């Protein structure tokens, strides 16, 4: 049986279930055959070929440190005859790479009664329908809690039209754009589905499995750096919305939350502790609930202000600022994969770079999009913001990534809790001016940037940003310390990725929405530190950094909310 057939196969056993073993870090050359993999399994387990019942690929990654001799690294779930399990394990070193396969299934923590809500219960509210809000709403719906979802933007189809209105015609819809609307900011991105969060309960598998059910490619379950891309994300989002609705949930678009109602006790010892009681929408409607998931995303600046005004505890947090950089994808492929560039399994090459600068700043690559495009991502009039996006195929001519500098509240914006937003907005307005005040973005060739010389014409790299770019000098687009740091980092990155500092590469400004500038702090029970019933979640609250981690956080918050609403004591 071919490898890929084994990956998606479902084994049905009429007798007692056979033993399942997990093999970790089984390494084979990039261009190995199916037979090579089978032989390697048999050798690793020290069994006869006929004793191998079946196997499936749990994870496949690659080691490209030797670019002309790339290795594939497998995690495999292997089925052997049940009578062999003990003897196979006994042959392995105690700290070896063969173990019993862990249980990665998801088990719901609660289930509401069929008549939910009863007279003394209220349906939970989910504010925001990005990756975090979608998974939170889906889990709540699966537990029978019939959530009400409030999304300030439009459904994903209308939102796509509105977004293209900015990209093609320079017309911004401030409530329906790259940041606001069904699917969240992740919909217009590379669709990366990996993160570095600790995930002992395998909640990431739950997220990915729901995505596959909704139409994502099955390969996201096993490749080391799965991605989906915008076109596939659109259909997925629609299917997940339909499932939430089928389970009793309600999803409302164009429903901006103007006020979250928060009651405080008159008890002198209360120390400002409050309880959410509901929300008022922009249309004047009030909805009552004592359990609200706040999954508003990292760009909901007006909502951040409203929460602060209502007394919700918020802290400023670090984020990063910088530019988008574009190279020919072929340059990155050659630098990373050498003679293996273009290999179907490897796909378009990515990179991850970090440099610690002499001025005590750190510069790093962020949201790298192989074979993608740079897109306009503002949500406010008179501002220019860049982001990266790609389709599932990743076959556009350029690679792009953010090259950003880390900044900190105490050091760079100590004025007040929301001062990070003020800094973001000032840089975005400056970029708007430098671009010509028509949502074009300021840009500069890398060679000119390093020499501090204004660019006047393009070279071999064609910029992908729409509505368009305005060439000039980016020195004034960011604070001096950031410009200094990036000028030092690019030549350093060239030592790791040959061609990174090529003169013809393009820098496009500005990248400011790397993460939320605030953290809506929560306790161990996932409720806000001083507001019971309010469950801050995802990127906007400062608890996630991408589609997968946001989805995982949505699950955790939904579980915590369900346990509290149904008065179930957690294990």
N, C-alpha and C positions, 0 to 999 in steps of 0.2 A: 504493500500500500504506500503511495506517495506521502511524503512528509505532510504536505498541506491537507491532504485528506484525513490523516491521523489527527491533525490539530483540531478539526471541527467535528470529528466523529463522535457519536454517542454509543457507548457500549452497553448492551443489555445482557444480563446474566440470568440464566434460568435456575441456577443453583446458588450456593452460598457465594457472596461477593468475594472476588479475589483480593489479594493484598495490593495496596497502592503505595509505591515507594517514590520519594522525591530524590532525584539526582540533581545536585547543584554543580555549576561551573564545569560542565562537560564541554571541552574545547575541540573544535574541528576547523580545518582550513575553510576559507570563504567559499570555495567552489567544490565542496565535498558533494558526494552523491547520497541519495536516500539509503543505499546499502551501507555506506560508510557510517552513517548515524546509527543504524541498527547494530552494526558490528561493534561500535564503540560502547553502546549500552550493554551488550552481551559481555564484552570484556570487562567493563566497569563492575558489573554485578557478579562476575565469575560464574555465569550460568551457561547452559547450552542454548543454542538459538531457538530450539523448539520449546524451551521453557519460558520464553518471552511471549506473553499473551498479547499485549498491545502497549502502546505508549502515546502520550499526547504532549505537546509543547506547552509548558506553563509560561515561560518567558524566553525570549531570544534577544540577545544583544550582540555587540561586536567590540573587539579590541583593535583599534586602528593606530596604536602607538607605533607600530612598524607598518607604515602605510602601504608598502609593497608586499607585505605578508600579513594580511588582515585575518584575524580569527573570529569565528562565530562562537558565542558562549551560550550554552543552553541550560535552562532549568526544565527538567522533564518529570512528568508523572508517569510511572511505569507500572504496569500490571503484570505480576507473576502469579503462578499457582500459589494458592494460600498456604500450602504445605511447605513452600520454599521460603516464606518470609523470614522466619527466625534464622535459618541457616545463611541467607543472603546478608542479613544485618550483622550476624556474628562475624562474618568475614571482613567487615568494614572497620576501620579505626574508630575509636570512641568519639573523637571529634572530627570524624570524616565528613564527606560530602553526600552521603546516602543516608536518608532518614525516612521515617514514616511521613507520608504526605500530610501536611497540616489541613485542618478543616477551614476552608475559605468561604463557606456558605454564609449568607446573611440571615440572622434570626431577629424578627421584630421584637421590640421590647414591650409592646402594649397592643391592645386591640379594644376599641370602643364597642359599646353595646350597639345592636342594630338600630335602636331608636335614638341614637345620639343626634342632636343634643337634647337632653332631658330638660325639664323646666328650670333646673338650677344650673345649667351649663350654657356656655356660649361658644360658638364656633371660633377657632383661632384665625387670626389674620396674618397673612404674609405680605409684607411690603417689598416689592421688587421681584422681577421675574427673570433674573439672570441665572447663571448656573447654580448659585447658592439657593436662590428663591425657588427655582424649579425643583431641585432635589428635596428641599424642605417641604414644599407643597406636595410633591409626589409621595414622600414617606408619610406625611400626615394623612393623605388620602388613603394610602394603603392600610393605615391603622384605623381607618373608619372615622377620621376626625373632620372631614368635609371642610377643608380650609377655604377662606375667601382670600383670593390673591388680588392685590391692588398694584397695577403697573402704570406709571405715569406716561409711558410711551405707547406706541401703537403695536399691533400684532406684527409678526416678523415680516410678512409680505409687504404690508404698507410701509413698515419701517425701512425695508430695503429700498423702496421707491424714494422715500424721503432722503435716505442717505446718498443715493445716487444723484439726487437733486443738488447736493453740495458738491459732490465730486465732478459732475458734468457741467453744472450751471452756476456754481458759486452761490446757491441759495440754501441757507441754513434753516432748518426747523429746530428750534431750541428744545422741543419736547419729544422729538423723534429723530434720532441720529445714531452715530456710532456708540454713544454712551447710554442712551435711554431707549428702551423698548424691549419687546419680547426677545429673550435670549441673552440680553446684557451685552457688555463690551466684548465678551468672548466670541460672539457671533461673527464679528468683523475682525478676525484675528487669524493666526496660524492654526488655531484649533488644537494646540498642544494639550496632551492628556497625561502629563507626568509631573511629578512634584517630588520634593524631598521631605515631605511631612512624615512623621512617625505614624505608622498605620498598623498597629498590632492586631486590630480586629478585621483587617482586610476590607475596610469600607470602600477603598478605591476600587476593589473588584465589584462591589455593589453598584457604584457609579458607572463603571464601564459596562457592566452587564445591562443596566437600564438603557444606556446609550445604544448598545447592540440591538436590544429589543425594539428601540425606536428607529432603527435603520442605519446605524453606524457600521462600518466594515468589521467583520469578526476579528480581523488581525489586531485590532486595538487591545484585545485581551492578552496577546502574547508578545508583541514587539516591544522592545525596551523603551522606545520613544514614540508612542503612538500619537497620531494627529488625525484630524478629520477635515478641516478646511471649511470655508464659509458655505459653499453651496450645499454640502451634506448636512451641515449644522442647521440650516433653515428647515429642511424636512424633518430632521430629528426633533427639533423644538416643537414643531406643529404636532407631531405624534405624541410627544410627552404631554403637551397641553390637553390633547384629546383623552389621554388615559386619566389624567387628574379629574377631568370633567366627568368621565364615565364612572369614576369612583365616588362622585358626590361633591367634588370640589367646584368652586366657582371662580372664574378668572375674568377680571374686569380691566380693560385697557382704557387709556386716556383718563386715568383716575389718580390724579396727583394728591398725595396726602399733604394737606396744609398744616394740620395740627395733630400732634399726639397728645391725648388728654392724660394728665398725670395728677393723681391725688396724693396729698401728703397729710399725715396725721397731725393733729394739734398737740400731740404728746411732746412735751419739752425734751424728752430723751430720745426722740425719734431720729435726731441727727440728719434731717433732710431726706430720710427714706420715703420713697413714694411707690405708687402702684398705678400701672396703666389701666385705663378704663375704656379706651376706645380711640377713634380717630375722626377727624372732620376732613372731608375731601374738598377739593377746589370748587366743586359744584354746590357746596353747602351741606351735603348729606353727611350725617353722623352715623357711624357704625360702632356698636358697643362690643368690646371684648377685653378680657383681662389676660389674654395670652397673644402676644404679637411678635412675630419674627421680623427683624429689621435687616433686610438683605438689599440695601439700597445702592451698593456699588461705590466705587471710589470717587465719582464725580458729582455726587448729589450735594453740592455745596450749599444750596438753599435749605435743604433738609438738615444738614449738619448745624446750620445756624438756628433753625427752629428747635432742634433738640436741645441745644445749649440754652436757648431762651426759656425752654420748659424746665430746666433744671436737671436734665439727664447728665450723668457724669461722663465727661470726655477728656481725653488727654491728647496733646500733640505727639506725633511720632515721626521718625526719620522717613524720608523718601529720597528720590534721586531725580536729577535733571540732566539733560544733555541733548544730543542730536540723533537722528537716524543716519546710518552710513550704508551706502550701496556699492557693491562690487559685482562684476560678472560672476554668475554662479559657477562658471567653469573654472575661475581662478580659485575659488574656495574648494571645489571638488578636487582639483589637482593638488592643492596644498595639503588636504586632509587624507586623500585616498590614493594619490600617486597613480600607478598603472591600473588601479582598480576603480578609478573614476568612471562613473556611468553604470556601475554594477546595479542591477535591478533590486537586489536585496538591500544594498546600502542606500539607494536613492540619492537625493540631493543632500550634499554635506552641510552640516551645521558646525557651529563652534561655540565655545564658552571661554571667555577671557577675563582675566582680572589683573590689574596693575596697581601697586601701592606707590604713590607719588612722593616726590621730595617735599611737597608742601603739605604733607600729612593728610592728603585726600586719597580716596580709592576710586578708581575708574573700572567699570566692568561692562561687559556686553549683557544685554537684556532683551528678552523676547525676540530671539533670533528667528528669522523667517526665511528658510531656504526657498529659492525659486518663487519669491513672493513680490509684493509691491508695498510701497510706502503710501499710506492713506491719510486723508484729513480726518481728524478725530475730535474736533472741538464740539462743545455743547453750549457755548456762549457766543453771542454776537461780538464781532470785533476782536476775536482771538484766533490764533493759529496753533493747532496741536497736531503732532504727527504720531502715527502708530504703524505697526507692520501687520500685513495680512497675506495669507496665501490660500490657495485651493488645495484639495486633497492631492492633486497631481504634482504640485510644487514644480511646475514646468515653465514658470516665467524666467526671463533671461537673467534677472538680477537676484542676488542674495541681499537681504537687508537685516540690520539689527540696530537696536538702540545702543549708543555708547554714552554711558551716563556716569555722573559723579554723585556719590552719596553725600547727603546733607543732613544736619541734625538740628532739632529745635533749640537746644541751649546755645548752640554755636551760631546758627544762621537765621533763625526766626524766633527769637525769645519774647517778642512783644506781647503776644496773647495766644490763647488756645488755638485759634483759627488763623494764626499768622502765616502758616504754611500755604493756605489757600490764597492769601494776599500775594505771596511770592509767586506762586504758580500763575495767577492771573496777570501780574505785572509782566512776567516773561512772555506769556501768550499774547498780550496786547502789543508788546514790543515786536514780536515776530510778525504780527499782523501788519504793523507799520513797515517793517523792513521788507515784507513781501509785496507791498504795493497797495494794501488795504482792499484787496478783492479776494481774500482767502488763498491767494498764492503763498507759497512758503519761501522764506529766504534760504538760499543754498550757496554752497561754495565747493570747489574742487579740493580734495584732500591736500594735494600738492601746494595749492595757494594758501590753504588754511595753515599749514605748517610753516609757511614763509610769511604769514600775516599780510598777504597780498590779495586784494579783491579779485574775484573771478569775473571775467567778461564774456567768456564763451565756453560751451561744453566741449569735451574731448570724446573719448571712445565710449564712456559709460552714459547711457541715456537714462535720466531720472524717471521714476515711475509715478511720482506724486501727482495727484490730480486735486484741484483744478490746474495746477501748474506751479513752476518755481520761478523765483527772481534771483538771479545770480548777483553776488556782491561779497561782502566781508561779514563773517559771522562773529567777529570779535566782540561786537556789542550785544549779541543775542543772549549771552549768559554772563553771570558775574565773573570778574577777572580770575578768581581762583579756579573756577570750573574750566575756563578756556585754557589756562596754564596747565591744568591737570590733563585735559584731553590731548593737548599738544605733546605732552610728555608720553602719554599712554599709547598713542597710535604707532609711533616707531617701535615701542616695546612690543606691541602686539604683532608687528611685522616679523619679529624674530620667531614667533610661534606659528603664524599663518603667513607664509611667503606671499607677498603681493598685497597684504593688508594696507600698507602705506602707499600704494600705487598712486601716482599723481592724478590719474583720471577718475578715481573713485569720488563719489559725491556725498557730501554732508548736507542734510536737510534739517531745518530747525522748526520748532523745538519739541523735544520730548519731555513732558512734565507730569503726565498721568501714569507714572510707573507703579504707584501704589497709593493708598489713601494717606493723606497728610495727618490724619487723626486716628485714634483708637477709641472706640466706644467700649470702655472696659467692662468686662463681665466677671462674675465669680465662678466657682467650681460648678455651680448648678446651671451655668450658661446664661444666667440673668444679669442684667446690668447691675453694677455695684450698688447703685442707689435707687434703682427703679425695678420693683418686682413685676414680673409678667412681660418684661421687655427683653427679647432675646437677640442681641446684636450678633450678626453673622456675616461671614464672607469677607470680600476685599474691602468693602466700604467701612466695615467695622474694625478693620485691621487684623483679621484673623485668617486670611487666605492670600494666595498670590498666584492665581491662575484658575483655569476651568476645573481641573481635578480637585485641587485643594479646596476650592470654593464649594464644590459638590459634596465633598467629605464633610466640610463644616456644616453644610445644610442638613445632612443626615444627623449629625451629632446634636444640633440644636433642635431638630424635630423630635428626636428621641427624648431629650430633656423636657421639652414642652409637653409632650404626651404624658410622660410620667407625672408631671405636676398637675396637669389638667385633670387626669383620671385618678389622681391621688394614689399612685402606685409607688411604693418604696423601691428605689433602685437597689439592685444586687450589690 
